[in-house]
């Protein structure tokens, strides 16, 4: 799973209380603090992250242990909204994780904030890949996780957004085709609602994904505008953003967006509803591809409390409908996803470096990432080996997955990496106030411009 950079608004009293319980229960199991390097091929490690899913992490650990059987890794998944709040005191203590996930941008668990707690992985990369170690690795990822000339975390994968995911079984059940236009989208949603099936569901919550939807709509309205506005080369109050917010609001009034978006979370609420077959469409990025695997989807359904006997859905990616009706090709946008950092206070720094660099910079590690399907590899030349990937419905899903690979192969726009914490908050406010009818699209766009920090 990927989420946007955690902003300060997510770290509230409730989260702090939850974190206190987490730390009390879990820190004792983490490694101590000696700062010694230890063995590069032996050690007991803990790995903290908001992503990947437990089953995906276990896949990676299992493959890693085929080469390094004496490095034992325990993965602890922490909810995205509380991850940064949990990580800060853990790293300040002598009982933090050996390996931990970091982000690029925003105000959450970013490399700029927490890189000070991480070792420089440059020497390990040179030892593993030679003096020209950067060659073949995703250059943007290497650059983004380098601070002061030191590689503070090893990029593991990259993600893209700008597409939608649909439950193909529901579409086939009611004889429907994936919508390509706004009118077609209205029509299919009308049919789903007549049969008491949710249509397009989205959670506009503190760690929400509404930015992906706004960005996608904006690319339908005026390609490139959103990227220019982030860079301060266009104003958020421009007509293109007003139209974007108008379309966003109309998704609700036109019966496309399911009711209650302001009161639910993308994870777990929307995710669980879609995977369990209650909803026909969601907007998620390439990380959602992992649930086309039978093992990953089954584990997710079990986590959602769905019966083991329930039918696993055939989910596929499709282009986002041309909601602006201008015939523009809607571009995808991409970022490096998480990267693995090694705690300076770990007792097993060398073993932790072995794991971080193996997963992020070796063919074997990157093949695991590719086959898990939740990330695109950061090492050139690595693609999913579908002969070893247990898809839910190989015949139906493969053509759509091939389309997705082509769609995201030449992405030029960034997703979240260039969005500051101030702008992050302003964008959420614009989406929320427009959808909640607390401001007109014009008013919301003006406020967005004034609060954007640009």
N, C-alpha and C positions, 0 to 999 in steps of 0.2 A: 504494500500500500504506500501511496505517496500522499503527503499532505502539504499544505502551503506553510510557509514560515510562521511559527507560532508568535503571535503578537502579545503584548503585555496584557491585553484585555482578557486573555484566556487564563491567566494565573491569578485566580481569585481565592477567596477564603476557603471555599469548598475544596478546591484543588489542593490548597496548602494542607488541609486536614487529611485528604487522601494520601498526599505525599508523606505526611508524617507517619501514617500507618505503614506505608510501603517501606519506608526506610527502617522502621523499627523491626519489621518482619524480615526484610531481605538483605540488609547490608552485612549482617554477620556472615553470610555465605560468600561474600565477595573476597577478593584477594586483599592481602594486607599491604603495608607500605614500607618498602625497603629501598626502592629505586634501583635494585640490582638487576642486571641483565638476565641472569639465569640461562638455562639451556634453550637453544633455538628449536629443539625437537621434543621437549618434554615440559609439561606443566598443566595445572588446572586453571582454566580461564573462565571469566564471566564476560558476557557480551550483552550490552544494553542497547536497546533501540525501540523506536515506535514502529518500525518496519524492519524486516518483512514479517508476514504471518508466521506463526510458530512452525507450521508444516514446511514452509519454504526455507526457513532457517535450518530446520533439522535436515532437509535435503542437502544443504550446503555443508553442514557439519559432517554428515555421513560420508560425503565424497572426500572432504578434507582428511578425514581419519583414515581413508584408504592409503594415503601417503604418509600421514603423520599420526599413527595410532596412539602415541603416548601424549598427545596434546588434547586434553579433555575440555570441551567447551560447553558451558551452560548459557543458553540464551534467555534473557529476561525481557519480555515485551512490555512496554509501558505505554499507556494511552497517549496519543499525540498531544492532547491539551495539557497534560501534566508532566510531559517528559522533561522539558527544560527545568521546571521547578524541582524535579527529583534529581536531576543531574548535578545542579549547582552544589548543593551541600554534600553530595556523594564524592565529587571530585575534590572538594575542600577537605574532606576527612581522609583518614588513612585506610578507608575500607571501600573505596570506589571500584567501579568496574575496571577490568583490565583493558577491554576494548569497548568503544562506545561510538554511536552514530553521531555525525554532524551534518548540518545543512550549510548552504551557501549564504542565502540572504534572509532578511527579516530581523526580528528581535528575539528569536527563540534560541535553540541550540545551534548557533552558527559557529563557523570556524573562526570568525573574527573575535567572538566572545570567549570561546572555549579552547581555541588553539593554544593558548598559554599553558593549558594543562596537558598538552599532547607532545609526544616526542617527534623529532624530525625524522620522517621516513625516507628522506633522500638517500642516506647511506644504504639502507636496506634495498631500495629500488636499484641502486647502482650495482649492488652485490648480486641481485637477482637477474637484472636485465642488461648490465653493462653500462659503460659511460653514456651511451646514447639511449638511456632508459626511457625517455619520453617518447621516442619514436614508436608509432603504432598505437599509442594511448590517446584517448579523447582529450585533445589539447585544452578545450575549455574547462574540463573537469580538473585537469592538473593545475591550470592557472588559478581557478577559483578557490582551490583548497590549499594554495600556497600563500603563506604569510611571512613577510620579511625574508624571502628567499628560501624558506623551509616548507617542505611538503608536510602539512600538519595532519592530513588524513588521506587515505587511499580511496579515490573514487571507485565505486563498485558498479554503478550502472547509470543510465540516463533514462528519463521518461519524457513523454510528449503528451499533449492534450489538444483538444480541438475537434474530437470525434464524439460519437455517442455509442452506447452499447444497448442492444435490444435483446429481448427474450424471443428468439426466432420461433419457438414452439407456440407461444401465444399468437404471434402474427399468423402462423400457418393454421392454427386452430380456427381463427375467424376469417381466414381467406384474405389477409391484408398484406400489402407491400410496404417496405420501409419508406417513410415519407421523404420526399425530396424538396418540397415547397412548404410554405406556411399553411396554405389551404389543405394540402394533403395531411399535414400534421394534425390540424384541427379535426379532419374527417376521421383519422384512425383513432384519435383520442375519444371522439364521440362514440365510436363503436365499442371501445374498451369500457367506457363508463356505463354504457347500456348493459354490459355484462358484469358489472361490479368489479372490474379490474382496474387497478391504478394505471395511469398513463405515463407521464413524465414526472418523476419525483426528484426533489432536490432539497437539501438541508442548508438553510442560511444560518449557520451557527457560528460560534466564535472561532472554530477552526475549520470553517466551511470552504466550499469549493466554488462559490458563486463567481469568483474572479475568472475561472476558466470559462464559465458561461458568458459573462460579460465580454471577455476577450474574443470569444468565438463569434458572438453576435456582432461585435464591432468589426471583425474581419469580413463579415457578410455585408455590413453597411459601407465600410470604406477600408479596403485592405491597407494595412500599414499604419492606420491612424493610432491604434492603441499603443503600438510600440513607440511611435513618435511622442505621444503624450507622456509615456513613462520617462522618456529621455528629456522631457521639457521642451520639445520642439513643436508641440501642438498644445493647445489649451484644452483642459477637460471640459470646459464650458462650450466647446465648439458644437455646431449642429450634429456632427457625427455621433458625439456622446449622448446628446439629447435623444437622438433617434434610437441609439442603443438601449438607453434606459426605458424609452417608450415601448420598444419591442419586448424588453424584459418584463415590464409591468403587464403588457398585453398577453404574455404567455399564461398568466394567471386568469385574467378576465376572459380569455378566449377558450378556457377549459383545457388547456394543454398541461400547464403545471398543476400538479396535485395540490389541493388545499393544505394549509398548515406548514408551508415551507419555513416560516419564521420561527416555528416552535420545535423543529426536529434537527437532528444532526445527520450529516452525510454518513458518518460512522458512529454508532452501529446502525442507526435507524433505517436510512435509505439502503445501505448495503444489504442488511438482512432482509428487507422487504423485497428487493430485487432478486437476490439469490434464491429466495424461497418461493419465487413465482407469483408474488402478489402485485408486482409492478412490471409494466412492459418495457420501460425505457429509463435510462439514467445517463447523465454525462459523467464519465470517468475517463481517465487517460490510459496510456498503454500499460500501466501497472495492473489494470483490471484484467488483462489478458491471462493472468495466472489462473483465473477461475474457469478457463476453458479446459483445464486439466482435471481429470476425474478425482485424483487424490487430493488436490488442493481445494477443489470445490466441496468434496465430501467433508474435509476437515472444517471448512468454513461453516457449512451447514450444521455440523455437530456443535460448533461454537455458538451458533445462533439458536440452538435448542430445537432444531428441526429433526424430525424422525429419520432414522437411517433408511427407512423404506420409501421415503419421498423420492419422486423422480428428479433427477438432476437436470437442470435446464440447459438448453442449447443456446448459449449466449454468443453474440457476434458483434463486431464493431461495424458501424456504418458512418458515412459522412453526415455532419450536422446539416439539417435542412437549410435551404436558402431562405432564411427568414426575412431578409430585406428585399427579396425579389429582384435583385439587380444582376443576377447571373454571375457574380464573382466566384472565383475559386476560393474556398475558405481554407486559409493556410493553417497548418498545425504550429504549435510552439513547444519548445523543449528546454529542459534544464538538466544539468547533472542532478542525480537524485542524492541519496545519502552516500557518505564516505565513512570509512572506518578509521578512527583515531586510536592511538595507544596511550594509555594513561602513564604519565611520567612516574607515578607512585606505585605502579604495578611491581609485584615481586617477580613477574615473569615477562619482562619487556621483550626479550628475544623471541619467546614463543608467541607472544601477541603480535609482534611484527611479522612473524612467519605466516600467521593466519591472515592478517590484513592484506599483506602483499600477495599471498597466494590467491585469495578471492578476487582481488582487484587487478592483478597484472600478469597472471599466468593463463595459458590456454585452457588448462584443466579447470581452474577456478571460474574463468569467464564462460566456459561451456556450461557449467552448472547454472550460472546466472541466466544465460540464454535459454536453457531448457526449462528453468523454473517459470519463465515467461512473464515475470513481474517487472523486469527491467530489460532495457536494451544494453548489450555489453559495451564496455568502454574500450575494449581491445579490438583493433581492426581485424576483419576477416572471420569473426566468430558469429555464427547464426544458429538459430534453434535447429536441433536435429530431431525433426518431427517423427522420425522412425523410433525414437526413444521417449517421445512425449505422449503420455496416455490422454488423448483428447476425449471429451465426452461424446462428441459426434464428429469423427474425422472427416467424413464425406461432406457434411454441411458446413463445418467451421473452417476448414483449410482454405477455401477460396477467399473468405473474408479476412482471414489472418494474413494471407498473401497480400491482399489489398492494403492492409494496415502497414505492413512492412514497407511497401512502396510509398505510401502516403507520408510516412515519417522519415523517409530516408534522406531527404535534403532539406531539413528544417533550418530556417535562418533566424526565426524570432525566438527570443528568450521567453520563458514562462513566468517565473517568479524571481529569478536571481537579481534583477535590477530594481525590484520594488522595495522601497524603504519601509520601515515600520510605520511611519507617519502616513504614507500613501496607502499602505495596506489597510489601516484603520479607516481612512477616508473612503476607500473603495467599498468596504463593507457597509459603511454608513449610507452611502449612496444607493446601494442595492437594497438595503433594509428599509430605508425611508420611502423609497419609490414603491416597493412592493407592499408596504404597509399603509400606503396612501397618506403618509405624513408629509410628503412633499411631492410636487409635480416633477416630472423628469427635468424640466428646465431649472427648477429650484435646486434639485438634487445635483445637477451638473455644475451649477454655479457654486454651491457649497463644496462640492468635490474639488473644484479648482482652488477655492480659497483655503481649504484645509489640507491640500496635497503637499504643502511644503515646497512647492515649486514657484 
